[in-house]
Amino acid sequence: MALGADELKAARERLEQRLAQVEQMLASVARREESTEFAHVDNHPSDLATDLHDRELDETTVLLLRDERDRIRAALRAIEHGTYGICIDCHREIPRERLQAAPDALRCLSCQRKREAYLRQHIHPDGGRG
């Protein structure tokens, strides 16, 4: 059963709200990076290690936030094009429960599991171990 107009409106609002949060978090990380750009001058080696660790955490955070931002934007485009709630792989409806839990979902759970398994195999052919 296709989503109704009220459900689509609610999904759009949730997605837009989350997109604004993600954009704020990305801006916050960028500001933090700018403010610590020269903080390493005359630091103790242990401070440098802490700074490196913090930068690596920030880089990971940015990657995850950008990925989420891209998924949200894709979901908003799907709403605009009338394809929201349809799996981009198998073209079956994504269950309402999944969309309520993950409004940026582009795939049904089965196709999402297949994709993640595929990515694990191809990114880490040894099954994800080091």
Beta strands, then each sheet from edge to edge (+ up, - down):
end
